Amino acid sequence: MKHARISIQGQIHNAVEQDGQLLLGDGRLAGFADVAWLPPLQPLPQARTILALGLNYADHARELEFKAPEEPLVFVKGESALIGHRAHTIRPAGVLFMHYECELAVVIGRAAKHVKRDDAYDFVGGYTVANDFAIRDYLENWYRPNLRVKNRPTCTPMGPWLVDAASVPNPHALALQTTVNGQVTQRGSTRDMIFDIPFLIEYFSAFMTLQPGDIILTGTPDGVVDCQVGDVVVTSIEGIGELQTTMVAAQSD
Amino acid sequence: MNPPIIAPLGTIYGTLLNFRREWDVYAPQMDKPPYKAPPQAPVLYVKTANTVSHNGQVPLPAHVPQIEVGASIALEIRGFSLVGHEKLDIKTIATKMAGWRLVNDFSIPHASYFRPPVKYKCLDGSLGVGAQRVAPVPMGEVATAVLQVHINGQWVQTVDFSQLIRDAVTLLRDVSGFMALQDGDLLMLGLDCLPGGGRPLARVGDEVQITSPTHPQLGGLTNTVVAAI
């Protein structure tokens, strides 16, 4: 089942996909173009933990001139960085290199502490697509990648769907692809992750309790390119969704 | 026993290298690898929701002999938000009234600031949060605050917020220039180090207390380090 969270006529609804339309919780049907898409996540009683992996595909690590890490390179985002499908991502004026990162996002389904990798999939609620934009101009070598690069509002599109874990028998056999204005610029497969999902859940839950609704962004493969104002960027993962964003201008910081 | 934290808290951000002494200790390394240059933007990190200690206990994993004490003040965003892509001027920021809380950001000691400190800072229960929700104050008043830190009744550190590199207003302006702060979010102003570097260390059984002689209305914050189960 594919779940969405949308806004229509000033109200927020949960919805599911049904025959190319959205079936709202109140029984109404709505077209994909008739709604505003929010990240497919339910509100939580506490701040959402959003962990994100850097350099988790060997080819991308090479592309960025890093050797593959011996343990996960992880950073954290706040929820204010997230934005939904078919929304606008701000490119600040004057930046030279701002690129997408197509990533499989794992949404935790039940509280996870001291989980062993053999049991890890029991703690996955579902999957969605994330686009973890980065602005390389702002990279600094202090807690890198720093928050000025990775925690910007509008710069982490997510969605359109949360796909139940039960509908994804093997999350490590999914093709990833990004297009910019219809041209394919990035291709990969989730089978090429350095640290796979069971490893990551064991690693994180060894020192921190993950709660339902917390998220792990699992990194991106080779093939990132600069995105200019006006570009339409679609990050896709086979069976999970096609996430679209449009680049827009803003003043520099 | 601390009074209960008034929930819900939003995202909790911390700031590195925002005290002059802490900066001076690191300055000789700043131009060398892996840093290669002093930081330009505020250096921030996130204390995830699991770090909030609701009972005052700070569980120490068996492989960690001692944990660093990080006494600070957090600005609490209430009743306004900062959108994150327009740099407001100092005057505008100064009109915002944030709440403040005492916080104690416990972390596993780590000498390298090159990679994000998730495994050092995101341990369950590693953030003491003062419960007292103090009436909002003008941002400028934060610079007059002083904290005293005691471990088992013995004084270990004085934290003086006149020694910030970016004061509360400047930090809020610079941070909100690139990221959004929302209702309920906390922004810690920084963790000072001891003369010569390092931070106070606590081990299992230690009781760590923060008080503010200049701002007793902040209340106290007491945390006890316990062995993690």
Boltz contact constraints between the chains, C-beta under 6 A:
constraints:
  - contact:
      token1: [A, 46]
      token2: [B, 49]
      max_distance: 6.0
  - contact:
      token1: [A, 47]
      token2: [B, 10]
      max_distance: 6.0
  - contact:
      token1: [A, 47]
      token2: [B, 11]
      max_distance: 6.0
  - contact:
      token1: [A, 47]
      token2: [B, 49]
      max_distance: 6.0
  - contact:
      token1: [A, 49]
      token2: [B, 48]
      max_distance: 6.0
  - contact:
      token1: [A, 49]
      token2: [B, 49]
      max_distance: 6.0
  - contact:
      token1: [A, 74]
      token2: [B, 118]
      max_distance: 6.0
  - contact:
      token1: [A, 75]
      token2: [B, 116]
      max_distance: 6.0
  - contact:
      token1: [A, 76]
      token2: [B, 46]
      max_distance: 6.0
  - contact:
      token1: [A, 78]
      token2: [B, 11]
      max_distance: 6.0
  - contact:
      token1: [A, 80]
      token2: [B, 180]
      max_distance: 6.0
  - contact:
      token1: [A, 80]
      token2: [B, 182]
      max_distance: 6.0
  - contact:
      token1: [A, 90]
      token2: [B, 85]
      max_distance: 6.0
  - contact:
      token1: [A, 140]
      token2: [B, 39]
      max_distance: 6.0
  - contact:
      token1: [A, 141]
      token2: [B, 34]
      max_distance: 6.0
  - contact:
      token1: [A, 141]
      token2: [B, 35]
      max_distance: 6.0
  - contact:
      token1: [A, 141]
      token2: [B, 36]
      max_distance: 6.0
  - contact:
      token1: [A, 141]
      token2: [B, 114]
      max_distance: 6.0
  - contact:
      token1: [A, 142]
      token2: [B, 39]
      max_distance: 6.0
  - contact:
      token1: [A, 142]
      token2: [B, 43]
      max_distance: 6.0
  - contact:
      token1: [A, 142]
      token2: [B, 113]
      max_distance: 6.0
  - contact:
      token1: [A, 143]
      token2: [B, 43]
      max_distance: 6.0
  - contact:
      token1: [A, 143]
      token2: [B, 45]
      max_distance: 6.0
  - contact:
      token1: [A, 143]
      token2: [B, 116]
      max_distance: 6.0
  - contact:
      token1: [A, 147]
      token2: [B, 44]
      max_distance: 6.0
  - contact:
      token1: [A, 148]
      token2: [B, 41]
      max_distance: 6.0
  - contact:
      token1: [A, 148]
      token2: [B, 178]
      max_distance: 6.0
  - contact:
      token1: [A, 151]
      token2: [B, 179]
      max_distance: 6.0
  - contact:
      token1: [A, 152]
      token2: [B, 178]
      max_distance: 6.0
  - contact:
      token1: [A, 152]
      token2: [B, 179]
      max_distance: 6.0
  - contact:
      token1: [A, 153]
      token2: [B, 84]
      max_distance: 6.0
  - contact:
      token1: [A, 153]
      token2: [B, 180]
      max_distance: 6.0
  - contact:
      token1: [A, 207]
      token2: [B, 123]
      max_distance: 6.0
  - contact:
      token1: [A, 208]
      token2: [B, 50]
      max_distance: 6.0
  - contact:
      token1: [A, 208]
      token2: [B, 122]
      max_distance: 6.0
  - contact:
      token1: [A, 208]
      token2: [B, 124]
      max_distance: 6.0
  - contact:
      token1: [A, 209]
      token2: [B, 50]
      max_distance: 6.0
  - contact:
      token1: [A, 209]
      token2: [B, 124]
      max_distance: 6.0
  - contact:
      token1: [A, 250]
      token2: [B, 85]
      max_distance: 6.0
  - contact:
      token1: [A, 253]
      token2: [B, 87]
      max_distance: 6.0
  - contact:
      token1: [A, 253]
      token2: [B, 177]
      max_distance: 6.0
  - contact:
      token1: [A, 253]
      token2: [B, 178]
      max_distance: 6.0
